[in-house]
Every structure is written in C-alpha cells, then in structure tokens.
Amino acid sequence: LINKNIENNNITYNEKFNLRKYNHVIKQNSYRLLKLVNNLVDITRIDAGYYNIKMSNYNIVEIIEDITMSITQYAQQRGIKLIFDTEEEDIIIGCDPEKIERIILNLLSNAIKYTDPGGEIKVSITNNEEKVFVSVKDNGVGISERSINKIFERFAQDSSSFSRRCEGSGIGLSLVKSLVEMHGGNITVKSKVNEGSEFKFELLNMKVIDDKNIRNIGEM
C-alpha cells in the first residue's frame, strides 16, 4: 500500500531520503519473518504428527524449473548467475508440489545467501529407472568441515566466520530433510570452504497408482 501511494505521488517526502530503498528493506525483512514463522509452524506440525503430504502425479521437471526461474531475476540483482539444467523434459512422479517448492526455495535461498556477486548456482535434474536426483550447487563460501555433519540438525548453524555474515534460524535445512524423507527420499551435502556447496536429494521415480491424472503446474 505504501509503495502504491509512492507511485501515485500520494506520499510526500524529502527526495534526499531514499524512501523506496528503506521500504524495500522493510518488505524483505517481512518476508524473512514470514519464512521463519512458516518453518517453525511446519516443524511443530511434523513433530506433532499433523503434517501430511498430498501425493499426485506431476512433472517434477516442470515444478522445479518454474520455481527456479521465478527467482532468476532476484539472483541477477545479487550479481549471481542461476542455471537450470535437465537431462529429461518430462519426468512424471508422485509428489506434493507445494512441499517440493518449499524444498527448492529453502535450498536456493541458502545458496544465494552464501554466494558472492559474480558467483554461480546450478540446479540440475537427472534420473534413472528407480530415482530422480536433484542437485543445487553453488561456488559460494562453503561449509566448514566441523559443521557439515550436523548441517541438517535443527537449529544447527555453521559458526565459522564465513557463514556468520548471514545468520539464520537453523531450521530451514532440518525442514528440507523432513520433507524429502516424507517423499521416501534422502538428502546429502558436499562442501569445501571457499569452493562452494552441493545439496543433492533424491526422490523415488514412481507414480501414484490410484492417481491416473497427470497434472500441470497451473492445476496445482
């Protein structure tokens, strides 16, 4: 509402004061708070056993590509190149598209946060008859060796100086792990300080038997 009134010249302010800039900061931090609250709510629901996934047959390639492309402009504004690559255009599997979106957005958010301007993030999809493999790889600051074994633990954070610049809640990756496992898959990470990180998760290459419809993203 404030932005709209600025555009319509309904709000007057000193031109020396960059109101748009500070309003943008408010917006970004509001999104950060919303993401934190959603993660906390979801983690609590998982612990209580009230968190369910709704499995239907979807094109997993389309889901992940759309999510990745939706934040391409944001990555570019940060001076980061975002690449999407896949061996197959259509891989139909049983999944919950909303939960897949949460997984990818959390992984991409981390990658962007810890990648410097001029860096690169690559999202790639491969598959075989049994599994679908999704990789989110960056050439950012990396994760320290002492922290990588507990990276998926709840509230765990890399205490090194490299990652201290972007403190987080430490629950995003724990949520990602839970969501991947609820799909019958697992997630791993490889990383080296100053060289980057690669998070790779796998999903079962299986369709939902009692769901004969293949849905597109617009039908979610």
N, C-alpha and C positions, 0 to 999 in steps of 0.2 A: 504494500500500500504506500509506503514511504517512497519507494522507487518510482511508482506510477505518478505520485504527486510531484516528484522532482522533474520527471519528464514533461508534465503538463504545466510546469512553472507555477505550481500552487504553493511551493515552499521556497521562501527567500532565504538566502544565506550569503555570507561573505565569500566571494569567489576565491579568495586566498585559502579558504578552508576546504579541503578536499572531502566534501560530504559523501560523494559516491564511493570513494575509497573506504571510508570508515563504515559505511552502510554495508559494503561488501564483506568486510571483516565480521560484522555482526551476523550476516547471513551464513557465512562459512562456519562460524563457531556454533550457530544454532543447529546446523546440520551435524556437526560433530557431537553435540549433546544428544540429538535425536538418535544418531547411530549408537551412542553409548547406552542410552535408555533401552533401545530395541534389543541390543545384545544382552543386556542384563535381564530383561524380561524373558528372552528366549532361553537363556541359560537356566533361569529359575524354573521355567516350564519343563525343560528337559529333565532337570533334577527331580521334579515332582511327578514325572511320567505323564504329563499332559501335553506333550508336544508330538504331533503326528505329521507325517508327510503324506501327500496325496499323489500317488504314483499313477501316471498315464503315459501313453506312448508319444514321445516328442522327438523332433530332430535336434539332438544335443548340439550339433554344429551350429545350427541357426541360433539357438538360445545363447550360446557363448559368444558367437560373433556379434550379435546385436548388443549384448551387454558391453563387450569390449569397445565396439565402435561408438557407443553412447558417451564414453568418457575420453575419446580421442582428442577432442578439442581442449579439454581440461589439461590433458597431458602435454599437449603442444604449448599451452600457455605457460607451463612449467619448464619448457625447453626440453621436453623428453619425447623421444620417438617411440610410438606404440605400434607394434606389428602384430598382425593376426595371420596365422598360417595353419593350414589343414591339409591332410592327405586326401580326405573324402569330403564331399559337399553334403552328403546325406548319411547320417548315422542315427537310425531310429532306435531309441532305447526307452525303457520305463524309468521315469524320473519325475521329480517335483520341480517344475521350472522356477518357482519362487525361491526354493531353497538353493537351487543351482546358482541363481542370481546372487544370493547372499554370499555364497562361497566365492564366486569370482570377484565380486565387488570388494570383499574383505582382502583377498589376495592382491588385487590391483591397487587398492588403497595403500597397503603396506609397501608395495613395490615403488609406487610413485613417491611415497613419503621418504624413502631411503635411497632414492636415485637422484643424483645431481643433474642440473641442467646440462644438456649435451649427451645425456645417457640414453639408454635404450631398454625397452621392455618388450618381450616377445611372448605372446600367448599362442600355443600350438596344440593341435589335437592329432593323435594317432590312434590306431585301433588294430585289434586282431579279432579272431573269432570269439574270444571269451571276454575281453575287456576293452574299455575305452580309456586312453591315457590323456590327461590334460596337464599341460605344463605352463607355469607363469614364471618366466626367467628374466632377471634384470642384471645389470652390471653396476649396481649401486655399492653402498658401503659394506654390505655383507653382515654376517652374524658371527660373533666371537665363538671360538671352539668350546668354551666352557658353558655357553648358553644354548647351543644348538640342540643338545639332548633334552632340554626342558622347555623348548620354544612353544610346544603345544599345551603345556600345563597352564591351568587357569591362573591369571594374574602374574604369570611369569613375564619378565622383561629382560632384555639384554642391557646390563648395567654398564657396558663399555661406553667410552666417550663418543664412539661412532653413532650409536643409536640414541644417546641421551638427548640429542638435539630435537627429537620428535617423540616426546614421552606419550605413551598411550595407556589404555586401561589394562592391557594384557589379557583380555578375554576374547578378542576377535579371532585369533587362531585356534583357541580352545573350542569356540563355537563352530568354526570351519571343520575341525576334526570330527566333532559330533555329527554335523550334518552329512559329511562324507560317509561316515560309518553307518548312519541311518539308511544310506543308499546301498549298503553292502560293500562299500569300497574302503580304501585306506589312503592316507596321505603321507608323503615323506618330504624332506628338505635336504638340499645340499648347498653349502655356502662356504665362502672364504672371505675374510676381511679384506676390503679394498678391491675385491674382484666381483662380488655380487652373489645373488642367491637364486636358487631354483626350487620352487614348490611344485611338486608333481602329485596329482591324485588320480586314482583310477576308479572307474565305475564298471559295474557288470554290463556286458554287452548283451542284454536280454530285454525282451519286450514283456509288457504286462499281458498275460494270457487272456484275461477276461475283458480287455480293453481293445476292441478291434478298430478304433478310430485313431488316426494319426493326426495330431493337432499342430497347427501353425502358431507362431508367437502371438498373432493378433487374436487368437481364440482363447488365450490364457484367461 
